[in-house]
């Protein structure tokens, strides 16, 4: 919902100072761990629900824990894998097509 609301805001106010300075930083940070957030949000929420209970407490604790797990996952797994892939499989220009001789 946050991404969708921010996207709609940017479309309506493309030159807004608020969007460019405050929200886009948070969205960039969250997007780095978006897949980890997707993977961890339900298990963390269920674990905290069983341990702590209470909706507001779960939401606050789960949000913090999920973001921390996403940051750790990005730093220890995703970023090194991306860097390895960029070093190992460098982009090469495609071969130019040569005209067929008859």
N, C-alpha and C positions, 0 to 999 in steps of 0.2 A: 504494500500500500504506500509506503514511503517513497519508493522509486517511482511509482505511478503518479503520485501527487506532485513530486518534484518535476517529473517530466512534463506534466500538464502546466505547471507554473512556468517552466522555461519556455514552453511554446507560447504562452500568453504574454510573458514579459521577458523577451530574449536578452535585453540589455540591463536587467536588474542587477544592482550591486549586491543585494542580499544573496541571491542565488550564486553568483560567481565567487563570492568570498567565503560564505559560511557553509552552505549546504553541499556544494560540490566537493569540498574537501572530505566531508563525512561520507558522501556517496562513493568517492574514489577509494577511500579506506575500506568501506564495507564491501565494495565490489571485488577487492583483492581476495577476500575470504568468502565470497558469496556461496561457492560450492560447499565449503566447510560449514558455513552457517546452515545451509540446506541439510547437510548430513547430520549435524549435531543437534539441531533444535528440538526435535521430538524426543530423542533419548534423554537429553539433559532435562527437559521439562518433566518427563515421566519420573526420572530418578529424584529430582527435587520435590516433586509432588508427593512421592512416597516418604521422603525424609522429613520435609519441612511442613508441607500442607499450606493452604491459604493461597488465594489467587494472586494478590498483589505482590506478596513476598516471592512467590515462584517466578513471576514475570521479571521482577527486578534482578533476582539472583541468576535466573536463567539467561537473561540478556547479557549480563556481565560475563558469566562463565562461557557462553557461546562465543562472544566476541574474543575472549582470551584464547579459547581453543582454536578459533579461526586464525588468529594472529600467529599462534605457535605453529599450526599446520602450514600456514603460508611460508613462514620463515624456515622451518625445518624440512619440509617435504616439497611443496609446490615450487617455490622459488629456485631451489637447487636443481630440480628436475627441468625447469624451463631453461635455466642457464646451461645445463648439460646439453639439452637438445639444441640450443643455439650454437654451442661450440662444436658439437659433433656433426650436426646436419646443417651446414651453412647453406644459405640460399644461393643457387647458381642460376645464371641467366639461361633461359631455354635456348636450344640450338636454333639458329635462324633457318628458315625454310629455304631450300635451294630449288630453283626451278628445274623441272624434269627435262632432260635432254632426249630428243627423239632422233 
